[in-house]
Amino acid sequence: MDNTTTLLGLLGTGASYGYDLKNRYDRWFGLKKPLAFGQVYTTLTRLMRNGWIVAVGAEAGAGPDRKRYGITPAGRARVAEWIFTPEVPSETLQSDLFAKTIIALLLGDDAGRLLDLQRSRHMARMRELTNEKRGAGLAVVLACDHALFHIEADLRWIDLTAARLTQLQAEVKK
């Protein structure tokens, strides 16, 4: 996920302090891995350097002044470009699972066992995600659904590969 442009997009909803921005980010996107404060302030510095945000005020406190940041017209244009640029589905044709399958066959190991173990792990993760959805808000439900659909695709690949394992083994041995 592009944390930089995501933070910039959050600033598009209104000027904010770094602390508040981090909390808003974590609410929507930091479910499993909250953003570090240091990363927020490093990103804000980079966004200022790029001309996408400006400091719109500071507030004195017990520690250093709290800076409030706002988005510039160039920043809004950057967010719009980011939003409306379609994501590339997958730039690579191979995954670690594919590589493990081929290497297992090359080494004469039990690739079927590998696929069975991976299927079990995927199924366990699906159960975890399904449990997370219970009673959750719509944003969490949609994030879980996104992950579930990817896992379902992996499971289809695992089943297809398991069915073709003998044929793949013959090709690998050539």
N, C-alpha and C positions, 0 to 999 in steps of 0.2 A: 504494500500500500504506500502511496506517495504521501508521507506525513507532512512534507513542506506545503504542498498545495492544499491538502486537507486543512491545515491550520490557517492558511490564507483564506480559504473558503469560509471557515468559521468566523474570521474577522470581517468577512463581507456582511455578516448579520448585524454588525455594530462594533464600535470601538471596545477594546477590552484590555485588561491587565494580563500579563503573562500567566499569573497564578490561576485566574478565572478561565483563561483560554485552555490551560492544561486540564482543568476540571471538566470543561465542556467536551474536550477531545476524549478524555477517558470515559465520560458518560456514554458517548456514541460509539467509539472505536477502540477503547482500551479495555474491553471486557476481560481478555485473558492476559494482556500485556500493557499495563498503563505506560504512558509516555513519561520519561524522566524529565524532571524540571530543567536539568542542564540542556537537554535536547531542545526543549521549547525555546529557551533563551538564545541558544546558538542559532536556531532556525529563525527567530525573530530578527537577529542581527543580519543574517543572510538576506531575509526578505527586505529589510531596510536598505541594504547595500544594492539590491536589485531595483530599488525604487517602487516596490510593490506595496509597502506600508510606510507610514510615518508615525513618529511619536506625536500624540495629540494632547499631551499633558503629563504632568508628573505630580505626585502627591508625596509630601514629606511624611516620614514615619520614624519609628525608633531606629530602623536600619537605613539602608540606602533608599533613595527616592523610588517610589513605585511609578513606573512609566506606563502610560496608557497608549495603546497602538490602534491605529485606524488604517483601513485599506485605501489605496490610491486608485484613480481611474485605470492606471496601468495594471494594478493588482486585480481589479475587477475583470479586466480584459483577459488576464492570465487565467483566472478561475473559469471564465466562460470557455476559453479555448480548451482547458483541461476537461471540463464537464462534457463538452460536445465532441471530443476526440475519442472515437471508439477504441476500446481495449483490444489488443491482439490476443486472441484466445490462448494460444500456447506457442511460444516461439521455438520450442524444441520438440522434436518428435520422441525423444527418449526421456524416461524418468529413471529415478534410482531403482524402482521396482523392475522396470524393463532390463536395466543393466544387471541387476542381481540375478534375474532369470537367465540371461545369456551366460553370465560368468558361472553360475551354478552348473549349467549344462556343459560348458567348456571344461570345468573341473571334474565333471562326472559326479557331482553332488545331486541330491534329490531336489530338483526344481519343483516337483509337485508338493513336497513338504513346505518349501518356501511359500508357494502360492496359498497353501492351506493356512499357514501361520499368518500370512498377511490378510487373508479373508477373515480370519478370526479377529484380528486386531481392528480391521475396518468395521466389522459388525459390532464390536464392543464400543467403538467410537460413535457409531450410529445410535446405540442405546444411550450413551452419555448425552449426545446432542438432543435426542428426543426428550430426555428428562429435563434438560435445560429449558426447553420450550414451554414446559408446563407452568402456567401462571406468569410467564414472562411478557414483557411489553412487545409490541409489534416489531420494533427495531431488532430486538434480540431474536425473535422468532424468524425474521427474514434472514438474519446473519446465520442462524443455525440451518435454515433451509438451504442456503447457498452452499454451506459446507456439506450437508447431506447429499445434495445433488452431485457434487464432485465425488463423494465417496461411492455413490451408486454407479457412476461412470467407471470408477476404478474397479468396482466389483464385477461389472459386466466384462471389463477387460480381463480380469483374473479368471473368470469362468471361461471366456473364449480361449485364452491362452492355455488353460488347463486342458481343455478339449483338444487343442492342437499341439500339445507338448511332445508327443511322439514324432510328429512331422517336423517340429522346430528342432528337436534333438538331432534328427537325421540331417537337417540343413547345417547345423552347427558343426557336426562331425566332418563335413566335407572339406 
